[in-house]
Amino acid sequence: MKYEIKGEPMPVVICTLDAGEKMTTESGSMVWMSPNMNMETSGGGIGKVFGRMFSGENLFQNIYTAQGGPGLIAFASSFPGSIRAIEVTPDKPIICQKSAFLAATDGVQLSVFFQNKALTGFFGGEGFIMQKLSGRGIAFVEIDGSAVEYHLEAGQRLIVDTGNVAMVDSTVSIDVQRVKGAKNMLFGGEGLFHTTLTGPGNVVLQTMPISTFAGAIAGMLPSSN
């Protein structure tokens, strides 16, 4: 499979497949393809269906196969930002925000990833339920807004607003930290909790989470009363 990413800030990834090669995608992400691309819709079992529901994805996925020769298929981002191509290997799974998965080559598995610690689970917001990409292949992930990347050394920490965590290596520990001080919590405008990322591993942050964008737009809309 060969690919080309075009068109930021509304990007599309254009994939060229050899005969017999397959791509798995979130339903509704395909925007154009050659006539010889065959589509099959799959749930992958009741456990995987519910896992995708909790992780913010659609219940079913589409599998596209190039038949009779090379095929072309394109997948578009659902929100202004960027598309990242990630190499997934058995020893390097990736943890990403819910709804980040766009498409992947055959061999990449998508599953739900729950934070281990109780505090993270109760107060993590967008970060409580994430997605795990494992197996082997190339995965395409959506980033909301612009992407900023850091490499954390072992024990090095970074405090992030929860919705700004786009994806991290599986070696990065994710926890929730309460904002210090009652006045800060009540009037600081930053919420009650932040996400703490602890290395080692790579961290990719996003500058405009779709939830933040939706909140800003909602505040400008006229009241229905």
C-alpha positions, 0 to 999 in steps of 0.5 A: 500500500502506498499513500499520500496525504493532501489538503490540510486543514481539511485533509484526505489520505489517498491510498493505492493498493495492490490487487488483494490488499485490504483497508479497514475504515470507520464507516462514512470515512471513504470519499472516493475510490476506483470501481474495483474496490469491493466493500464489506461491512463487518462488526467483528463480534459482539465484544468488538461492537460494544468496544467501538461504541464505548470508544466513540467509533461507529458500531461497524467498520467497512473493509475495502479490497482491491479486486482484479488489479491495483485500486485507489481509495481515499479517506477524509478527516471529519474535522479541520486538522491533520492526518497522521500515518502511524506504523503499528507493530506488535511491540509498539501499540498506540493509544489515541483519543476516541474517534481518532481512528480513520483507516488502517491496513489489514493487520491493525486491530482497533480496540477500546482502551480504559484507563486503569486508575479509578480517579482517571476513570471517574474524572478523565472526561475525554481521556477516560475511554480511548482507543488502542491500535495494535497488531502490525501495519499502517494506521491513519489517525485524525488530529483536531487542529494542529499537532504538537509532539513531545518525547518524554524521558522516563519519569518526565511529566507533562500536564495537559488539558484532557481533550488536548491529548491526541495520542501517546505511546503505550509506554506513557502512563496516563493519570488525572491530577486535580487542580490545586486550590479551591479558587482555581477550581471554581474560577480558573476556567480550566476545569477541575482536573488535568491529565498527567502524562508520564514518560517514557514515550512519545506524546502527540497533542492537538491544539483544537479538540472538537469538544472545545470547538463545539463549546465555543460555537454553542456559546455564540448560538442564539437562545431558542427561548 
